[in-house]
Amino acid sequence: MHTSRTQCSPFIKWAGGKRQLLAELDRRLPAGWNTYFEPFVGGGALLVHLGNKGQIRSAVIADINGELINLYQVVRQHPSDLIAAVLKEEFRNDCTSFNTCKHEFNRIMGLPGHEIERAAMLIYLNRYGFNGLWRVNNKGEFNVPFGRHADRALVSETSLMKFSTLLARVRILNDDFGSAVKTAKRGDFVYFDPPYMPLSKTANFTDYNSRGFRFADQERLARLFRKLSKKGVHLMLSNSKVPEIEELYSGFTIETVDAKRFINCNGQRRKGTQEIIVTNYEY
C-alpha cells in the first residue's frame, strides 16, 4: 500500500489517546487485512494514522459516547457547516463563555435537530476544558471545568476536510464494543483500546460513560477477544500493565511498552508508566 499524500490529523483530544504510542502500534500491525474495526475510537489516532498510510479500504468505528459519535457523523456529512459553526464568535477563551456553552450543551445533549451545534460545542469544550477530558456527573451532564489554556485554534479547516474524506470509507456506530464487531470475520483487523484497568484503587480516569467501565467489562472484552481469535480475526489490544489484565490474555503475545498515561494539571508531574500491547498474530 502506498502512503497517501493527503494527510489529516486528529482534531479532538481524548483521555487515553494513542498519539504517543503510534510507533509501537505501527510496528505491530498485521501484514494485511480487509476491514478495520476500532470499537473504542476516542480521538481516532490510529484510524487517522492508517488512513494517512493508505491502509483503510473500509472500516467500522464505534463508541458508546453518543456525543463523540455525533461529532464524527457531522464531520463526515456536514464538514463545511461544522467549520462555520465552530468559528462562531461566542466560542471565546474565557471561563464565562465556557460555562455558558457547557450549560447550553447539556440542555441540547442528544436532542435531534441540533447535531451540528452539538458537534461544534463539543470541539470547543474539548479544546478549552481541563485536559481535554470527557466527564459527566450522575445525571449524565458534562461537567469538566474550564482549563485556562492559552488561545488556540479550535480546528484546522484543511485537516477537518481531510478527516471528512477519510470517514467516507468508514461506518460509524454509537454502540457497545460487542455489537460493534459483530460483522468482523476472518482476515479483518480489530484494535481494542478500552478504558484502562486502574493501576491503583485511587486511579479514576477510566470512565467509559456515566456508568464507568468495570472489571466485569474487561472480562467480557477478553472473552470476545478469544472468540474473535478463533474466527481468524487479527486482533490487537492496549491496556495497563497489571496482573489482572495480563492473566485475562494469557496465551496471546503480550509485550510491555512505556508511555505517559497519567492525567495531571501539571505537565511536569505526568509520570511515565507501562502498558501492554496484546496481539494474536505474528508480525
C-alpha positions in Angstrom: 0.0 0.0 0.0 1.2 3.5 -0.8 1.3 6.4 1.6 -1.4 8.9 0.8 -0.3 12.5 0.0 -3.5 13.7 1.7 -2.6 13.8 5.4 -5.0 14.5 8.2 -4.7 14.6 12.0 -7.0 14.0 15.0 -8.9 17.2 15.8 -10.1 16.2 19.2 -8.2 15.2 22.3 -9.5 12.2 24.2 -8.3 10.7 27.5 -6.3 7.6 26.7 -5.4 8.8 23.2 -2.8 6.9 21.3 -0.7 9.6 19.6 2.3 8.9 21.8 2.0 5.1 21.2 1.6 5.2 17.4 5.1 4.0 16.6 4.7 1.0 18.9 1.3 0.1 17.5 2.5 0.6 13.9 5.3 -1.9 14.1 2.9 -4.5 15.5 0.3 -4.2 12.7 -0.7 -7.3 10.9 0.8 -7.8 7.4 -2.6 -7.0 5.8 -6.3 -7.0 6.5 -9.7 -6.4 4.9 -12.0 -4.3 7.1 -10.5 -2.4 10.0 -12.5 -2.1 13.3 -12.0 0.2 16.2 -14.7 -0.2 18.8 -13.3 2.3 21.3 -12.5 5.0 18.8 -11.9 8.0 21.1 -9.8 10.6 19.3 -9.1 8.2 16.4 -5.3 8.5 16.4 -4.7 5.0 14.9 -7.6 5.3 12.4 -6.0 8.6 11.1 -2.5 7.0 11.1 -3.7 4.1 9.0 -5.7 6.4 6.7 -2.6 8.5 6.1 -0.7 5.4 5.1 -3.4 4.4 2.7 -4.3 1.3 4.8 -8.0 2.0 5.2 -10.1 0.5 2.4 -13.2 0.1 4.7 -13.6 0.5 8.4 -16.0 0.4 11.3 -15.5 2.7 14.2 -17.7 2.8 17.3 -18.0 4.4 20.8 -20.7 4.3 23.4 -20.4 8.1 23.8 -23.2 9.5 21.7 -21.9 13.0 21.5 -18.5 11.8 20.2 -20.2 9.7 17.6 -22.4 12.6 16.6 -19.3 14.6 16.1 -17.8 12.1 13.7 -21.1 11.8 11.8 -21.3 15.5 11.4 -17.6 15.7 10.3 -18.4 13.1 7.6 -21.7 14.5 6.4 -21.5 18.3 7.0 -17.9 19.4 7.4 -18.4 22.9 5.9 -21.4 23.6 8.2 -19.4 22.4 11.2 -16.5 24.6 10.4 -18.8 27.6 10.1 -20.4 26.7 13.5 -17.0 26.3 15.2 -15.9 29.8 14.0 -18.9 31.5 15.8 -17.8 34.5 17.9 -19.4 33.0 21.0 -16.6 30.5 21.4 -14.2 32.7 23.4 -11.3 31.7 25.6 -12.7 32.7 29.0 -14.5 31.0 31.9 -17.8 32.7 31.5 -18.1 31.8 27.8 -17.0 28.3 28.5 -19.6 27.8 31.3 -22.4 29.3 29.1 -21.6 26.9 26.4 -21.4 24.0 28.8 -24.9 24.9 30.1 -26.3 25.0 26.6 -24.5 21.8 25.6 -26.1 20.0 28.5 -29.5 21.4 27.6 -29.4 20.1 24.0 -27.3 17.0 24.5 -28.7 14.1 22.5 -31.5 16.2 21.0 -32.3 15.6 17.3 -32.1 18.7 15.1 -29.1 20.1 17.0 -26.4 17.8 15.6 -24.1 20.4 14.1 -24.5 22.7 17.0 -23.7 19.9 19.5 -20.7 18.9 17.4 -19.3 22.4 17.4 -19.8 22.8 21.1 -18.0 19.6 21.8 -15.0 20.7 19.8 -14.9 24.0 21.8 -15.5 22.3 25.2 -12.8 19.7 24.4 -10.3 22.3 23.3 -10.7 24.7 26.3 -11.8 22.3 29.0 -9.4 20.8 31.6 -7.0 18.5 29.8 -9.5 17.6 27.0 -11.4 15.4 29.3 -14.9 13.9 28.9 -16.5 13.6 32.3 -20.2 13.5 33.3 -22.0 13.7 36.6 -24.5 11.2 37.9 -27.2 13.0 35.8 -25.2 12.4 32.6 -24.3 16.1 32.4 -20.9 17.2 31.0 -19.1 18.8 34.0 -15.5 19.3 33.0 -14.2 22.7 34.3 -12.6 25.5 32.2 -9.0 24.7 31.5 -7.4 28.2 31.4 -5.4 27.4 28.2 -3.6 30.0 26.1 -5.5 31.0 23.0 -5.6 28.1 20.5 -7.2 27.4 17.2 -10.3 25.3 17.6 -9.9 23.4 14.4 -7.9 23.4 11.2 -10.3 23.7 8.2 -7.9 21.7 6.0 -7.4 18.9 8.5 -11.2 18.6 9.2 -12.0 18.4 5.5 -9.4 15.7 5.1 -10.8 13.8 8.1 -14.2 14.0 6.4 -12.8 12.4 3.3 -11.3 9.6 5.4 -14.6 9.0 7.1 -16.4 8.5 3.8 -15.0 4.9 3.8 -16.0 4.4 7.5 -19.1 3.0 9.1 -19.8 5.0 12.3 -21.7 3.3 15.2 -22.9 4.5 18.5 -22.7 1.1 20.1 -21.1 -1.1 22.7 -17.8 -2.8 21.7 -19.5 -6.2 21.4 -22.1 -5.1 18.9 -19.5 -3.0 17.0 -17.6 -6.1 15.9 -20.4 -8.4 15.1 -19.6 -8.4 11.4 -15.9 -9.0 11.9 -14.7 -12.1 10.0 -11.5 -13.9 9.1 -8.9 -11.6 7.6 -10.3 -8.4 9.3 -8.4 -6.4 11.9 -9.7 -5.2 15.2 -7.9 -2.8 17.5 -9.3 -2.7 21.0 -8.4 0.3 23.2 -10.7 0.1 26.1 -10.7 2.3 29.2 -7.7 1.1 31.0 -7.7 -1.0 34.2 -6.7 1.3 37.1 -3.1 1.0 38.3 -4.3 1.6 41.8 -7.6 1.9 43.8 -7.3 5.7 43.7 -7.0 5.9 39.9 -10.3 7.1 38.5 -9.8 8.2 34.9 -11.4 5.1 33.4 -14.9 6.3 32.9 -16.3 5.0 29.7 -19.7 6.7 30.2 -21.7 7.7 33.3 -21.7 4.0 34.4 -18.0 3.6 34.2 -16.1 0.6 32.8 -15.9 -2.2 35.4 -13.7 -5.2 35.7 -16.7 -7.3 34.5 -16.5 -5.4 31.3 -12.8 -6.1 31.0 -13.6 -9.8 31.4 -16.3 -9.6 28.8 -13.9 -8.0 26.4 -11.3 -10.7 27.0 -13.9 -13.4 26.2 -14.8 -11.6 23.0 -11.1 -11.3 22.1 -10.8 -15.1 22.4 -14.0 -15.7 20.4 -12.8 -13.5 17.5 -9.4 -15.0 17.5 -10.9 -18.4 16.9 -12.7 -17.0 13.9 -9.4 -15.9 12.4 -9.7 -12.2 13.0 -6.5 -10.2 13.5 -6.6 -8.6 17.0 -4.5 -6.0 18.8 -5.4 -4.6 22.3 -3.9 -2.0 24.6 -4.3 -1.8 28.3 -2.4 -1.0 31.5 0.2 -3.4 32.7 -1.5 -5.0 35.7 -1.6 -8.7 36.6 -5.3 -9.0 36.3 -5.3 -7.9 32.7 -2.2 -10.0 31.7 -4.0 -13.0 33.2 -7.1 -12.4 31.1 -5.0 -12.5 27.9 -2.7 -15.4 28.8 -1.8 -17.5 25.8 -1.5 -14.5 23.5 1.5 -12.4 22.7 1.8 -9.7 25.5 4.5 -7.0 25.2 5.3 -4.2 27.5 5.8 -0.6 26.3 6.5 2.7 28.1 4.0 5.6 27.8 2.7 8.6 29.7 -0.7 7.8 30.8 -1.5 9.8 34.0 -3.7 12.9 33.7 -2.4 15.8 35.8 -2.9 19.5 35.6 0.9 20.0 35.9 2.7 18.5 32.9 5.9 18.2 34.9 4.2 15.7 37.2 2.8 13.5 34.5 4.8 10.3 35.1 5.7 7.6 32.7 4.2 4.2 33.2 4.0 0.8 31.4 1.3 -0.5 29.2 0.8 -3.8 27.4 0.0 -4.5 23.7 -1.7 -7.9 23.1 -1.8 -9.5 19.7 -3.0 -12.8 18.4 -0.8 -12.9 15.3 2.8 -12.8 14.2 4.2 -9.6 12.7 
